[in-house]
Amino acid sequence: RGAAKRATPTTCAHMEPTAGVGSLTGEGLAAALGQALSAAPATVIEATIHWVRTLVDGLWLSQCVEGSEFCAETQELVLRLKGVVVGEIATRSRVPIVWRLGSDEQPELRLQMRVRGGAVELHIAGLHCEPPSGAEALYEMASEAWAEAGVDPATALESISGMNRLSDVMWGLWKRRKDELAGTKVWKIVESLLGSAAVRAAAPMHDLCGLIIGTSFVARYRITCLRFSVLIGCRNKVRDTAVSAPRLAEGSASSVSDPPSPSGVPAGGNGLQVTCSTEIDAADEAGFAKESLKSALGLKLIRCMFTREPHKVHSGDRFSPSSMHWARLMGKVDETGWGGADPFRFSKLVQAGAHPGGACYFDRSLKGAFGWQSEDMTYKLTGKNEGRVIWALKQQRGEIFAEPLVMHRRSRSAGDVPPAPKPENNVTKRRRWGSQGGESKEVAHLQQPSQPQPQPQQRQPAKHQPPPSKQQAHPLPPLPQQPEPEQPEQPEQPEQPE
């Protein structure tokens, strides 16, 4: 991280933003965007600048950017990338996507700002979302299981009974074939939620199948526009278990939680929302049809939960707020009377993590972390001041969305020679008494082969040992026992008369 900070061009922040074209980061970028968006409300400007600056600064610190240019006339920010950039989101955030910035033909990210109707529209070129590893395999498994059970997902998502039938089939499929997806990103996301003791105590497993179904419906698409606006007449959090989601009174909207308070960002984020526009990203017609079907099923799933089962939204806001706000953004729930995503929660999903790392022994023994989370470098990406993404170039990470990612362990390919087997260890056994019935148990201990060591001679302690002196730091060893001298026999004396 120190090398990344030294590599960051600090001179860009001190350039005059009034110039036609210039490279900007940090405070200089915030000043330039503030002048370009001066016609929008102050809170909307601050939310927009916070998201853009979080993304740009994280890419600079990750050494993925060659330079940046901002044109004041067109209000367009261009990031020249060193190549295709991928971003893995923290597993515990449970957002089943992988970011991809740029392409091989055009490795750059373009952001153009416009103010329209009191809202800031951020038109984006080069921001793609990909399904994580294991998502496409899970979709194929689910399609086969639903076909065998005679369940049509498109029809089942239109009613609660159909959703329950869909969940039953999916839950049975996951219990039978989840080992086939072990190690993939989808498997980690699902197991991080289903394995939590707090989640199992608060909600039945059947109600958590929406996460499994949702991960299988993730499509390939690109985000073309983000719209930051004031939240009026909607709500972002449900507090009752009513079937419908009535609107709140105007001006009484509230976000799920207060956003963090970095410099330049207001302490409260109430009354703000972010919505988006997306396009399917496919190379041919067959791929376009498949991705469109998954996108439509995912949209129905999200809207079914928000309109028919709002109590699940409340549980999701408690255990996985990042994934629920991502669902608000992608599901376009603002069209159904709900508010969009919290801009500051959404900023976390593009913020570069400063302290990546796996679960340590303390996390596994006291915090309930699983053994596989010691190899998950996104485990430490949690907390109010920590980002949720690890940005890196695609050639450094490989196909992050096609293979499981293990950062600190090199995977062996099929052509590599397997390592030589280790020599067998000597197995010695000792007997110890069990805790029940006094039965003896055989306990095997693995020891390295070594030379037999002679047994130390045991010395009998002396009968009379002097107490150790208080002035000595360590007591002296006992003195050897001296033999008692033999005394001569005395002659018997005659008895005295009475």
C-alpha positions in Angstrom: 0.0 0.0 0.0 2.9 2.3 0.7 4.2 1.7 -2.8 0.7 2.4 -4.2 0.5 5.7 -2.4 4.0 6.7 -3.7 2.9 5.8 -7.2 -0.2 8.0 -7.0 0.5 11.3 -8.9 0.0 13.9 -6.2 0.6 16.7 -8.7 -2.8 16.1 -10.3 -4.7 17.3 -7.2 -3.1 20.7 -7.4 -3.8 21.4 -11.1 -6.3 24.2 -11.8 -9.7 22.7 -12.6 -10.6 25.7 -14.8 -8.3 24.4 -17.5 -10.0 22.8 -20.5 -8.5 19.4 -20.0 -6.5 18.2 -17.1 -5.7 15.1 -15.0 -7.5 15.3 -11.7 -7.7 13.2 -8.5 -8.6 13.8 -4.9 -9.6 17.3 -3.9 -8.9 18.7 -7.4 -11.4 16.2 -8.8 -14.0 17.1 -6.2 -13.6 20.8 -6.9 -14.0 20.3 -10.7 -17.1 18.2 -10.2 -18.6 20.7 -7.8 -18.3 23.4 -10.4 -19.8 21.2 -13.1 -22.8 20.2 -10.9 -23.6 23.5 -9.3 -27.2 23.6 -10.6 -28.2 20.5 -8.5 -29.1 20.4 -4.8 -26.2 20.4 -2.4 -26.9 17.0 -1.0 -27.2 15.4 -4.4 -23.9 17.0 -5.5 -22.1 15.7 -2.4 -23.5 12.1 -2.9 -22.4 12.1 -6.6 -18.9 13.5 -5.9 -18.5 10.9 -3.1 -19.3 8.0 -5.4 -17.1 9.2 -8.2 -14.2 10.1 -6.0 -14.4 6.8 -4.1 -14.1 4.9 -7.4 -11.3 7.0 -8.9 -9.2 7.1 -5.8 -9.5 3.4 -5.3 -8.3 2.7 -8.9 -5.4 5.0 -8.5 -4.3 3.4 -5.2 -4.6 -0.1 -6.9 -2.2 1.1 -9.6 -4.8 0.3 -12.4 -4.9 3.8 -14.0 -2.4 5.5 -16.3 -4.0 8.9 -16.2 -7.3 10.8 -16.0 -8.7 13.7 -17.9 -11.6 16.0 -17.2 -13.1 18.3 -19.7 -15.0 21.2 -18.2 -16.9 22.0 -21.5 -18.4 18.5 -22.0 -18.3 17.7 -18.2 -16.8 14.3 -19.0 -14.2 12.4 -16.9 -12.0 9.9 -18.7 -9.9 7.3 -16.9 -7.2 5.7 -19.0 -6.7 2.2 -17.6 -3.6 0.0 -17.9 -5.8 -2.8 -19.1 -9.0 -4.5 -18.3 -9.7 -4.1 -14.6 -11.7 -6.6 -12.5 -13.0 -6.1 -9.0 -14.0 -8.8 -6.6 -16.6 -7.8 -4.0 -16.3 -9.1 -0.4 -17.9 -12.4 0.1 -19.7 -11.3 3.3 -21.3 -8.4 1.4 -23.2 -11.2 -0.5 -23.4 -9.2 -3.8 -23.2 -11.9 -6.5 -21.4 -9.9 -9.2 -17.8 -9.2 -10.4 -16.9 -5.7 -11.6 -15.2 -5.3 -15.0 -13.9 -2.0 -16.2 -13.0 -1.3 -19.8 -12.4 -3.9 -22.6 -9.4 -5.2 -24.5 -10.2 -2.9 -27.5 -10.9 0.2 -25.3 -9.3 0.1 -21.8 -10.9 3.2 -20.4 -13.8 4.3 -18.2 -15.9 7.4 -19.2 -18.2 9.3 -16.8 -20.3 12.2 -18.2 -22.3 14.3 -15.8 -25.6 16.1 -16.5 -28.1 17.9 -14.3 -31.7 17.3 -15.2 -34.8 18.1 -13.0 -32.8 18.5 -9.8 -31.1 15.1 -10.2 -27.6 14.3 -11.4 -27.3 11.8 -14.3 -24.0 10.0 -14.6 -23.7 8.5 -18.0 -21.1 5.7 -17.9 -19.2 3.8 -20.6 -17.0 0.9 -19.6 -18.7 -0.3 -16.4 -19.7 -4.0 -16.7 -21.1 -6.6 -14.3 -20.3 -10.3 -14.7 -21.6 -13.3 -12.8 -19.2 -14.8 -10.3 -17.6 -18.2 -10.6 -20.2 -21.0 -10.2 -23.3 -18.8 -11.1 -23.7 -20.2 -14.6 -23.2 -23.8 -13.4 -25.8 -23.2 -10.7 -28.3 -21.9 -13.3 -27.9 -25.0 -15.4 -28.5 -27.2 -12.4 -31.5 -25.2 -11.3 -33.0 -25.3 -14.8 -32.8 -29.1 -14.9 -34.3 -29.5 -11.5 -37.2 -27.1 -12.2 -37.9 -28.9 -15.5 -38.0 -32.3 -13.7 -40.3 -31.0 -11.1 -42.6 -29.3 -13.7 -42.0 -25.8 -12.3 -41.9 -22.8 -14.6 -39.8 -20.0 -12.9 -41.5 -17.2 -14.9 -44.9 -18.3 -13.8 -43.9 -19.3 -10.3 -42.5 -15.9 -9.5 -46.0 -14.3 -10.0 -47.4 -15.7 -6.7 -46.3 -16.6 -3.2 -47.3 -20.2 -3.6 -45.3 -20.5 -6.8 -42.3 -18.9 -5.1 -42.5 -21.4 -2.2 -42.6 -24.3 -4.7 -39.6 -22.8 -6.5 -37.8 -22.5 -3.2 -38.5 -26.1 -2.2 -36.9 -27.4 -5.4 -33.9 -25.1 -5.1 -33.3 -26.0 -1.5 -33.3 -29.7 -2.2 -31.0 -29.1 -5.2 -28.5 -27.2 -3.0 -28.4 -29.9 -0.3 -27.7 -32.6 -2.9 -25.3 -30.9 -5.3 -23.6 -28.0 -3.4 -20.4 -30.0 -3.2 -20.0 -29.7 -6.9 -19.7 -25.9 -6.5 -17.3 -26.0 -3.5 -14.6 -23.3 -3.7 -16.5 -21.1 -6.2 -17.6 -17.6 -5.3 -21.3 -18.6 -5.4 -20.6 -21.4 -2.9 -18.8 -19.0 -0.6 -21.5 -16.4 -0.7 -24.3 -18.9 0.1 -22.4 -20.8 2.8 -21.3 -17.5 4.5 -25.0 -16.8 5.1 -26.5 -20.3 5.7 -23.6 -21.2 8.0 -24.2 -18.2 10.3 -25.7 -19.2 13.7 -27.4 -15.8 14.0 -29.1 -16.2 10.6 -30.3 -19.7 11.4 -31.8 -18.6 14.7 -33.6 -15.6 13.1 -35.0 -17.1 9.9 -35.7 -20.6 8.6 -33.6 -22.1 5.9 -36.6 -22.1 3.5 -36.8 -18.3 3.6 -33.1 -18.0 2.7 -33.5 -19.7 -0.7 -34.0 -16.4 -2.3 -30.3 -15.8 -2.1 -29.5 -19.1 -3.9 -32.1 -18.4 -6.6 -30.9 -14.8 -7.0 -27.3 -15.9 -7.5 -28.3 -18.2 -10.4 -30.2 -15.3 -12.1 -27.2 -13.0 -12.4 -26.8 -11.9 -16.0 -24.1 -10.1 -17.9 -24.9 -6.5 -18.4 -23.4 -3.0 -18.4 -24.5 0.0 -16.3 -25.1 2.9 -18.7 -26.5 5.5 -16.3 -26.7 6.3 -12.6 -29.2 8.8 -11.4 -28.7 10.5 -8.0 -31.8 12.3 -6.8 -33.8 13.3 -3.7 -35.9 10.6 -2.2 -39.5 11.9 -1.8 -42.7 9.9 -1.1 -40.9 6.5 -0.9 -39.3 4.5 1.8 -36.1 2.5 2.0 -36.9 0.4 5.0 -39.9 -1.7 6.0 -41.0 -1.7 9.7 -44.1 -3.9 9.5 -45.1 -7.2 8.0 -47.9 -5.9 5.8 -48.4 -7.5 2.5 -48.4 -4.2 0.6 -45.8 -1.5 0.7 -47.7 1.8 1.2 -46.0 5.1 0.6 -45.0 7.3 3.4 -46.0 10.9 3.7 -44.0 13.3 1.6 -40.9 14.4 3.4 -40.8 11.5 5.9 -38.6 9.2 3.9 -35.6 7.7 5.6 -32.7 5.6 4.6 -31.8 2.2 6.1 -28.8 3.5 8.1 -26.7 6.6 8.4 -23.8 6.6 5.9 -20.2 7.0 7.0 -18.9 10.5 7.6 -15.8 11.1 5.5 -14.6 14.6 4.8 -17.0 16.4 2.6 -19.9 14.0 3.1 -22.9 15.0 5.4 -23.4 12.9 8.5 -26.9 12.0 7.5 -27.9 10.7 4.1 -31.7 10.7 4.6 -33.7 11.6 1.5 -31.2 10.5 -1.2 -31.4 7.6 -3.6 -29.6 6.2 -6.6 -31.2 4.4 -9.5 -29.7 3.0 -12.7 -30.2 2.0 -16.3 -28.6 -1.2 -17.7 -28.2 -3.0 -21.0 -27.6 -6.7 -21.7 -24.0 -7.5 -22.6 -23.8 -10.4 -25.0 -21.7 -11.3 -28.1 -24.3 -13.1 -30.2 -28.1 -13.6 -30.4 -28.1 -16.9 -28.4 -26.2 -15.3 -25.6 -28.4 -12.3 -25.7 -31.6 -14.4 -25.3 -30.1 -16.4 -22.4 -28.9 -13.3 -20.6 -32.2 -11.5 -21.2 -34.1 -14.5 -19.7 -32.0 -14.5 -16.5 -32.3 -10.7 -16.2 -36.1 -10.9 -16.5 -36.3 -13.7 -13.9 -34.0 -11.8 -11.5 -36.2 -8.7 -11.9 -39.3 -10.7 -11.1 -37.7 -12.3 -8.1 -36.7 -8.9 -6.5 -40.1 -7.3 -7.1 -41.9 -10.3 -5.7 -39.9 -10.0 -2.5 -40.5 -6.3 -2.1 -44.2 -6.2 -3.0 -45.4 -9.5 -1.5 -43.0 -10.4 1.3 -41.7 -7.1 2.8 -40.8 -8.9 6.0 -37.9 -10.6 4.1 -36.7 -7.1 3.2 -36.5 -6.2 6.8 -34.4 -9.4 7.6 -32.2 -8.7 4.6 -31.5 -5.1 5.8 -30.4 -6.6 9.1 -28.1 -9.4 8.0 -27.0 -8.3 4.5 -27.6 -4.6 3.8 -25.2 -4.4 0.9 -27.0 -7.1 -1.1 -30.4 -5.5 -0.3 -29.4 -2.1 -1.6 -27.9 -3.8 -4.7 -31.3 -5.5 -5.2 -33.0 -2.1 -4.9 -30.6 -0.7 -7.5 -30.9 -3.6 -10.1 -34.6 -4.4 -9.4 -35.8 -0.9 -10.1 -38.0 -1.0 -7.1 -38.5 2.8 -7.2 -41.1 2.0 -9.8 -43.1 0.0 -7.3 -43.3 2.6 -4.5 -40.0 1.8 -2.8 -36.9 4.0 -2.7 -33.8 3.2 -4.7 -30.4 2.3 -3.2 -28.6 4.4 -0.6 -25.8 6.3 -2.5 -23.4 5.8 0.4 -24.1 2.1 0.7 -23.5 1.8 -3.1 -20.2 3.7 -2.8 -19.0 0.9 -0.5 -19.3 -1.5 -3.4 -16.8 0.4 -5.5 -14.4 1.5 -2.7 -11.1 -0.3 -2.7 -10.3 -2.3 0.5 -7.4 -1.0 2.4 -6.7 -4.1 4.6 -7.6 -7.4 2.7 -6.9 -10.7 4.4 -8.3 -14.0 5.4 -9.7 -15.1 8.7 -7.1 -15.6 11.4 -7.2 -18.0 14.4 -8.9 -15.5 16.5 -11.7 -15.0 13.9 -12.2 -18.8 13.6 -12.2 -19.6 17.4 -14.1 -16.6 18.8 -16.0 -15.0 15.9 -17.3 -18.1 14.3 -15.4 -17.9 11.0 -15.2 -21.0 8.9 -12.0 -22.8 7.9 -12.3 -21.9 4.2 -12.5 -18.2 5.1 -8.8 -18.2 6.0 -8.1 -18.4 2.3 -10.7 -15.8 1.4 -8.8 -12.5 1.1 -12.0 -10.5 1.2 -12.9 -11.6 4.8 -11.4 -8.5 6.4 -13.2 -6.1 4.1 -15.9 -5.2 6.6 -16.7 -2.2 8.8 -17.8 1.4 8.4 -14.4 2.7 7.1 -13.4 -0.3 5.0 -14.0 -0.7 1.3 -15.6 -3.9 -0.2 -13.6 -4.4 -3.4 -10.2 -5.6 -4.5 -9.3 -4.0 -7.8 -6.6 -5.5 -10.0 -5.7 -5.9 -13.6 -7.2 -8.9 -15.4 -3.8 -10.3 -16.5 -2.7 -10.3 -12.9 -5.8 -12.1 -11.6 -6.8 -14.2 -14.6 -10.4 -14.9 -15.3 -11.7 -14.0 -11.8 -15.3 -14.6 -12.8 -14.5 -18.1 -14.3 -12.2 -19.7 -11.7 -12.1 -19.6 -7.9 -9.8 -16.9 -6.6 -7.1 -17.8 -4.1 -4.6 -15.0 -3.9 -1.8 -16.5 -1.8 -1.8 -20.0 -3.2 -0.7 -21.0 -6.7 -3.1 -23.5 -8.3 -1.5 -26.5 -10.0 -2.5 -27.1 -13.6 -3.0 -30.4 -15.3 0.5 -30.5 -16.8 2.4 -29.9 -13.6 4.3 -32.7 -12.0 2.7 -33.6 -8.6 5.0 -33.1 -5.6 6.8 -36.1 -4.2 5.1 -37.9 -1.3 6.5 -37.2 2.1 8.2 -40.0 4.0 6.0 -41.9 6.3 6.3 -40.9 9.9 6.8 -43.3 12.8 3.6 -43.9 14.7 3.9 -44.4 18.4 1.1 -45.2 20.7 0.6 -44.5 24.3 -2.2 -45.4 26.7 -4.3 -43.1 28.7 -7.3 -43.5 30.8 -10.7 -42.4 29.3 -13.2 -40.2 31.0 -15.9 -42.8 31.2 -15.6 -46.2 32.9 -11.9 -46.1 33.3 -11.4 -47.7 29.9 -8.0 -47.3 28.3 -7.8 -45.6 24.9 -5.1 -45.9 22.2 -3.9 -42.5 21.0 -1.7 -42.2 18.0 1.0 -39.5 17.9 2.9 -38.6 14.7 6.6 -38.0 15.4 9.4 -37.3 13.1 12.0 -40.1 12.8 14.8 -39.4 15.2 17.5 -41.3 17.1 16.5 -42.9 20.3 17.4 -40.8 23.3 18.7 -42.4 26.5 16.5 -42.2 29.5 17.8 -39.8 32.2 18.8 -41.4 35.5 16.4 -40.8 38.3 18.0 -39.6 41.5 16.4 -40.3 44.9 15.8 -37.2 46.9 17.5 -36.8 50.2 15.5 -37.4 53.4 16.5 -34.1 55.0 16.9 -31.0 52.6 17.6 -27.6 54.0 15.2 -24.9 52.9 16.5 -22.6 50.1 18.0 -19.3 51.2 16.0 -16.2 50.4 19.1 -14.5 49.1 19.6 -17.1 46.4 17.8 -16.7 43.1 17.6 -20.5 42.5 17.6 -23.2 45.1 20.8 -25.3 45.2 20.6 -29.0 44.5 20.3 -31.3 47.5 23.6 -32.4 49.1 24.5 -36.1 48.9 23.5 -38.1 52.0 26.4 -38.8 54.4 26.5 -42.2 56.0 26.0 -42.2 59.8 29.2 -43.3 61.8 29.0 -46.6 63.6 29.1 -46.3 67.4 30.8 -49.0 69.6 28.7 -51.4 71.5 28.5 -50.6 75.3 28.7 -53.4 77.8 25.6 -54.3 79.7 25.5 -52.9 83.2 24.4 -55.1 86.1 21.0 -54.6 87.5 20.9 -52.5 90.8 19.2 -54.1 93.8 16.0 -52.5 95.0 
